[in-house]
């Protein structure tokens, strides 16, 4: 006599082994592992750490978290090989791409196509964080080549800006980065207005 559907379900539940909670201990333990230690670097206008680079993403994209103080930011520049996205995590930023400028706090997003000049600046009253995503990856090697290791995101190392600007010139050429204009706010040691690329001259305070 065939079993009813209800009887079959009842037998299946009785026959099923009871799984011990310790079988899942390893699975849940991984969630308690500490996050990888962030390695921060100093760069003119901001500090940065990478959340992922080419080796992590199959060379599809690079995720860079930046942090800086009020009135700090990057000069107008453009990338030959990468598109770039900007997403505000903390603080208030002004982001310009081409002839469009947006100002906003956390959640503000803007897209910058390759070969279009762009600039971003912390215009708030406290330190801010911005997520930059480069597509494809590869530009991380530009930052690794000249970034200065620091012990925390807010550390301000002593830097010879003349020497750094001389180093950045050939690196920009190698990685397809062109400086096309000034920062929003002048900063000590920045290239003078008559030479915005900064390859030959710098306004180094005496």
C-alpha contacts under 8 A as a table, 3 or more apart, distances in Angstrom:
res1	aa1	res2	aa2	distance
3	X	7	X	5.95
3	X	8	X	6.18
4	X	7	X	5.16
4	X	8	X	6.25
5	X	8	X	5.16
5	X	9	X	6.29
6	X	9	X	5.23
6	X	10	X	6.21
7	X	10	X	5.00
7	X	11	X	6.23
8	X	11	X	5.23
8	X	12	X	6.22
9	X	12	X	5.08
9	X	13	X	6.26
10	X	13	X	5.30
10	X	14	X	6.39
11	X	14	X	5.12
11	X	15	X	6.10
12	X	15	X	5.10
12	X	16	X	6.01
13	X	16	X	5.28
19	X	23	X	7.24
20	X	23	X	5.70
20	X	24	X	7.93
21	X	24	X	5.75
21	X	25	X	6.88
22	X	25	X	4.86
22	X	26	X	7.92
23	X	26	X	7.27
24	X	27	X	5.21
24	X	28	X	6.41
25	X	28	X	5.46
25	X	29	X	5.96
26	X	29	X	5.03
26	X	30	X	6.62
27	X	30	X	5.80
27	X	31	X	7.62
28	X	31	X	5.49
28	X	32	X	7.32
29	X	32	X	5.37
29	X	33	X	7.04
30	X	33	X	5.39
38	X	49	X	6.53
38	X	50	X	7.82
39	X	49	X	5.78
39	X	50	X	7.67
39	X	149	X	7.55
39	X	150	X	7.80
39	X	151	X	7.76
40	X	47	X	6.68
40	X	48	X	5.53
40	X	49	X	4.77
40	X	149	X	6.07
40	X	150	X	5.63
40	X	151	X	6.71
40	X	152	X	6.23
40	X	153	X	5.82
41	X	47	X	5.49
41	X	48	X	5.35
41	X	49	X	6.42
41	X	147	X	5.41
41	X	148	X	5.04
41	X	149	X	4.32
41	X	150	X	5.27
41	X	153	X	7.50
42	X	46	X	6.42
42	X	47	X	4.37
42	X	48	X	6.51
42	X	147	X	5.62
42	X	148	X	4.93
42	X	149	X	6.31
42	X	150	X	6.39
42	X	153	X	7.95
42	X	155	X	7.87
42	X	156	X	7.39
42	X	157	X	7.55
43	X	46	X	5.43
43	X	47	X	5.51
43	X	48	X	7.34
43	X	146	X	7.91
43	X	147	X	5.59
43	X	148	X	6.80
44	X	47	X	7.84
44	X	73	X	7.96
44	X	74	X	7.48
45	X	68	X	6.83
45	X	72	X	4.99
45	X	73	X	4.58
45	X	74	X	5.68
46	X	66	X	6.32
46	X	67	X	5.61
46	X	68	X	4.63
46	X	69	X	7.63
46	X	72	X	6.77
46	X	73	X	6.39
46	X	74	X	7.87
47	X	66	X	5.56
47	X	67	X	5.33
47	X	68	X	6.28
47	X	153	X	5.94
47	X	154	X	7.34
48	X	64	X	6.66
48	X	65	X	5.56
48	X	66	X	4.26
48	X	67	X	6.28
48	X	153	X	7.22
49	X	64	X	5.85
49	X	65	X	5.39
49	X	66	X	6.56
50	X	53	X	6.76
50	X	62	X	7.63
50	X	63	X	5.91
50	X	64	X	4.43
50	X	65	X	6.06
51	X	62	X	7.78
51	X	63	X	5.33
51	X	64	X	5.82
51	X	65	X	6.83
52	X	56	X	5.85
52	X	57	X	7.13
52	X	61	X	7.99
52	X	62	X	5.56
52	X	63	X	5.12
52	X	64	X	7.22
53	X	56	X	5.46
53	X	57	X	6.48
53	X	59	X	7.37
53	X	61	X	6.76
53	X	62	X	4.49
53	X	63	X	6.47
53	X	137	X	6.54
53	X	138	X	7.72
53	X	140	X	6.76
54	X	57	X	5.19
54	X	58	X	5.70
54	X	59	X	3.93
54	X	60	X	6.50
54	X	61	X	6.18
54	X	62	X	6.02
54	X	137	X	5.07
54	X	138	X	6.34
55	X	58	X	5.68
55	X	59	X	6.15
56	X	59	X	7.44
57	X	60	X	5.57
57	X	61	X	6.22
57	X	62	X	7.55
58	X	61	X	7.89
59	X	62	X	7.78
59	X	136	X	6.21
59	X	137	X	5.01
59	X	138	X	7.12
60	X	135	X	6.15
60	X	136	X	4.61
60	X	137	X	5.51
61	X	133	X	6.78
61	X	134	X	5.44
61	X	135	X	4.48
61	X	136	X	4.45
61	X	137	X	4.22
61	X	138	X	7.95
62	X	133	X	5.61
62	X	134	X	5.08
62	X	135	X	6.65
62	X	136	X	7.03
62	X	137	X	4.86
62	X	138	X	7.41
62	X	139	X	7.71
62	X	140	X	7.05
63	X	131	X	7.08
63	X	132	X	5.94
63	X	133	X	4.58
63	X	134	X	6.57
64	X	131	X	5.88
64	X	132	X	5.10
64	X	133	X	6.22
65	X	129	X	6.97
65	X	130	X	5.95
65	X	131	X	4.62
65	X	132	X	6.21
66	X	129	X	5.58
66	X	130	X	5.31
66	X	131	X	6.29
66	X	132	X	7.46
67	X	127	X	6.89
67	X	128	X	5.59
67	X	129	X	4.45
67	X	130	X	6.48
67	X	153	X	6.82
67	X	154	X	7.83
68	X	72	X	6.15
68	X	73	X	7.33
68	X	122	X	7.01
68	X	127	X	5.43
68	X	128	X	5.70
68	X	129	X	6.82
68	X	154	X	7.54
69	X	72	X	5.65
69	X	122	X	6.65
69	X	126	X	6.26
69	X	127	X	4.30
69	X	128	X	6.50
70	X	122	X	5.09
70	X	123	X	5.60
70	X	124	X	5.64
70	X	125	X	5.78
70	X	126	X	5.85
70	X	127	X	6.05
70	X	128	X	7.68
71	X	121	X	6.47
71	X	122	X	5.41
71	X	123	X	5.56
71	X	124	X	7.71
71	X	184	X	7.77
71	X	185	X	6.27
72	X	121	X	5.77
72	X	122	X	5.62
72	X	123	X	7.86
72	X	185	X	7.33
73	X	119	X	7.63
73	X	120	X	5.68
73	X	121	X	4.10
73	X	122	X	6.07
73	X	183	X	6.71
73	X	184	X	7.50
74	X	119	X	5.80
74	X	120	X	5.86
74	X	121	X	6.53
74	X	183	X	5.68
75	X	118	X	7.95
75	X	119	X	5.62
75	X	120	X	7.58
75	X	179	X	7.08
75	X	180	X	7.70
75	X	181	X	5.98
75	X	182	X	4.75
75	X	183	X	3.83
75	X	184	X	7.02
76	X	117	X	5.96
76	X	118	X	5.23
76	X	119	X	4.71
76	X	179	X	6.04
76	X	180	X	5.26
76	X	181	X	4.58
76	X	182	X	5.81
76	X	183	X	6.50
77	X	117	X	4.98
77	X	118	X	5.66
77	X	119	X	6.73
77	X	177	X	7.04
77	X	178	X	5.41
77	X	179	X	4.11
77	X	180	X	4.84
77	X	181	X	6.65
78	X	114	X	6.74
78	X	115	X	5.39
78	X	116	X	5.55
78	X	117	X	4.40
78	X	118	X	6.26
78	X	177	X	5.86
78	X	178	X	5.40
78	X	179	X	6.60
78	X	180	X	7.22
79	X	82	X	5.75
79	X	83	X	7.41
79	X	114	X	5.29
79	X	115	X	5.37
79	X	116	X	7.37
79	X	117	X	7.79
79	X	176	X	5.82
79	X	177	X	4.74
79	X	178	X	6.54
80	X	114	X	5.72
80	X	115	X	5.22
80	X	176	X	4.92
80	X	177	X	6.28
80	X	178	X	7.93
81	X	114	X	6.16
81	X	115	X	7.73
81	X	136	X	7.79
81	X	176	X	6.58
82	X	113	X	7.41
82	X	114	X	5.19
82	X	134	X	5.89
82	X	135	X	5.19
82	X	136	X	5.82
82	X	137	X	7.55
82	X	139	X	7.80
83	X	111	X	7.80
83	X	112	X	5.85
83	X	113	X	4.52
83	X	114	X	4.52
83	X	134	X	5.71
83	X	135	X	5.17
83	X	136	X	7.31
84	X	111	X	6.14
84	X	112	X	4.95
84	X	113	X	6.30
84	X	114	X	7.21
84	X	132	X	6.62
84	X	133	X	5.47
84	X	134	X	4.60
84	X	135	X	6.37
85	X	109	X	7.35
85	X	110	X	5.90
85	X	111	X	4.49
85	X	112	X	5.84
85	X	131	X	7.94
85	X	132	X	5.63
85	X	133	X	5.07
85	X	134	X	6.69
86	X	108	X	7.97
86	X	109	X	5.49
86	X	110	X	5.19
86	X	111	X	6.28
86	X	112	X	7.84
86	X	130	X	6.79
86	X	131	X	5.79
86	X	132	X	4.94
86	X	133	X	6.74
87	X	106	X	7.70
87	X	107	X	6.37
87	X	108	X	5.68
87	X	109	X	4.51
87	X	110	X	6.75
87	X	130	X	5.73
87	X	131	X	5.08
87	X	132	X	6.67
88	X	91	X	7.32
88	X	92	X	7.68
88	X	93	X	7.24
88	X	104	X	7.71
88	X	105	X	6.11
88	X	106	X	4.81
88	X	107	X	5.51
88	X	108	X	5.31
88	X	109	X	6.61
88	X	129	X	6.35
88	X	130	X	4.55
88	X	131	X	6.27
89	X	105	X	7.52
89	X	106	X	4.82
89	X	107	X	6.51
89	X	128	X	7.42
89	X	129	X	5.21
89	X	130	X	5.35
89	X	131	X	6.77
90	X	105	X	6.56
90	X	106	X	5.24
90	X	127	X	7.87
90	X	128	X	4.88
90	X	129	X	4.87
90	X	130	X	6.96
91	X	105	X	5.54
91	X	106	X	6.61
91	X	122	X	7.38
91	X	124	X	6.02
91	X	125	X	7.85
91	X	126	X	6.58
91	X	127	X	6.45
91	X	128	X	4.21
91	X	129	X	6.50
92	X	103	X	7.17
92	X	104	X	5.51
92	X	105	X	4.47
92	X	106	X	7.41
92	X	122	X	5.98
92	X	123	X	5.75
92	X	124	X	4.64
92	X	125	X	7.94
92	X	128	X	6.75
93	X	103	X	5.68
93	X	104	X	5.69
93	X	105	X	6.42
93	X	120	X	6.79
93	X	121	X	5.54
93	X	122	X	4.57
93	X	123	X	5.38
93	X	124	X	6.72
93	X	128	X	7.86
94	X	101	X	6.93
94	X	102	X	5.84
94	X	103	X	4.43
94	X	104	X	6.78
94	X	120	X	5.55
94	X	121	X	5.28
94	X	122	X	6.52
94	X	123	X	6.41
95	X	101	X	5.61
95	X	102	X	5.41
95	X	103	X	6.37
95	X	110	X	7.44
95	X	118	X	7.48
95	X	119	X	5.91
95	X	120	X	4.32
95	X	121	X	6.61
96	X	99	X	7.04
96	X	100	X	5.65
96	X	101	X	4.19
96	X	102	X	6.46
96	X	118	X	5.30
96	X	119	X	5.24
96	X	120	X	6.21
97	X	100	X	5.45
97	X	101	X	6.43
97	X	110	X	7.98
97	X	111	X	7.63
97	X	112	X	5.86
97	X	116	X	6.88
97	X	117	X	6.08
97	X	118	X	4.31
97	X	119	X	6.73
98	X	116	X	5.85
98	X	117	X	5.52
98	X	118	X	6.05
102	X	110	X	7.85
103	X	108	X	7.88
104	X	107	X	7.89
104	X	108	X	5.50
105	X	108	X	5.83
112	X	116	X	6.82
112	X	118	X	7.02
113	X	116	X	5.86
117	X	180	X	6.99
119	X	183	X	7.58
121	X	184	X	6.94
122	X	127	X	7.68
122	X	128	X	6.59
124	X	127	X	7.59
124	X	128	X	7.67
134	X	137	X	5.99
134	X	139	X	7.44
137	X	140	X	7.10
138	X	141	X	6.00
138	X	142	X	7.83
139	X	142	X	5.25
139	X	143	X	6.90
139	X	175	X	6.91
140	X	143	X	5.19
140	X	144	X	6.07
141	X	144	X	4.95
141	X	145	X	5.99
142	X	145	X	5.30
142	X	146	X	6.99
142	X	171	X	6.59
142	X	172	X	7.65
142	X	175	X	6.47
143	X	146	X	5.68
143	X	147	X	5.37
144	X	147	X	5.33
145	X	171	X	7.99
146	X	164	X	7.71
146	X	167	X	7.50
146	X	168	X	7.23
150	X	153	X	7.17
150	X	155	X	6.26
150	X	157	X	7.45
151	X	155	X	6.79
152	X	155	X	5.50
159	X	164	X	7.69
160	X	163	X	5.49
160	X	164	X	6.26
161	X	164	X	4.88
161	X	165	X	5.92
161	X	189	X	5.41
161	X	190	X	7.46
161	X	202	X	7.92
161	X	204	X	7.18
162	X	165	X	5.29
162	X	166	X	6.26
162	X	189	X	6.80
162	X	201	X	7.91
162	X	202	X	6.04
162	X	204	X	6.71
163	X	166	X	5.12
163	X	167	X	6.29
164	X	167	X	5.00
164	X	168	X	6.15
165	X	168	X	5.01
165	X	169	X	6.40
165	X	191	X	7.95
165	X	198	X	6.16
165	X	199	X	6.44
165	X	202	X	7.52
166	X	169	X	5.64
166	X	170	X	7.72
166	X	198	X	7.60
166	X	199	X	5.81
166	X	200	X	6.91
167	X	170	X	6.35
167	X	171	X	6.79
168	X	171	X	5.00
168	X	172	X	5.98
168	X	199	X	7.51
169	X	172	X	5.36
169	X	173	X	6.59
169	X	197	X	7.64
169	X	198	X	7.11
169	X	199	X	4.89
170	X	173	X	5.13
170	X	174	X	6.18
171	X	174	X	4.97
171	X	175	X	6.14
172	X	175	X	5.33
172	X	176	X	5.75
172	X	177	X	4.58
172	X	178	X	6.32
173	X	176	X	5.29
173	X	177	X	6.24
173	X	178	X	7.35
174	X	177	X	7.87
178	X	197	X	7.39
179	X	196	X	6.74
179	X	197	X	5.07
180	X	196	X	6.62
180	X	197	X	6.72
181	X	196	X	5.52
181	X	197	X	7.50
182	X	186	X	7.76
182	X	193	X	6.98
182	X	196	X	6.16
183	X	186	X	6.26
183	X	187	X	7.98
186	X	190	X	7.19
187	X	190	X	5.67
188	X	203	X	7.17
188	X	204	X	6.50
188	X	205	X	6.56
189	X	202	X	6.05
189	X	203	X	5.05
189	X	204	X	4.27
189	X	205	X	6.50
190	X	198	X	7.51
190	X	202	X	5.95
190	X	203	X	5.85
190	X	204	X	7.24
191	X	195	X	6.25
191	X	196	X	5.61
191	X	197	X	6.89
191	X	198	X	4.58
191	X	201	X	6.26
191	X	202	X	4.33
191	X	203	X	5.68
192	X	195	X	5.47
192	X	196	X	6.12
192	X	198	X	7.28
192	X	201	X	7.09
192	X	202	X	5.85
192	X	203	X	5.56
193	X	196	X	5.38
195	X	198	X	5.76
195	X	199	X	7.84
195	X	200	X	7.82
195	X	201	X	6.87
198	X	201	X	5.68
198	X	202	X	6.14
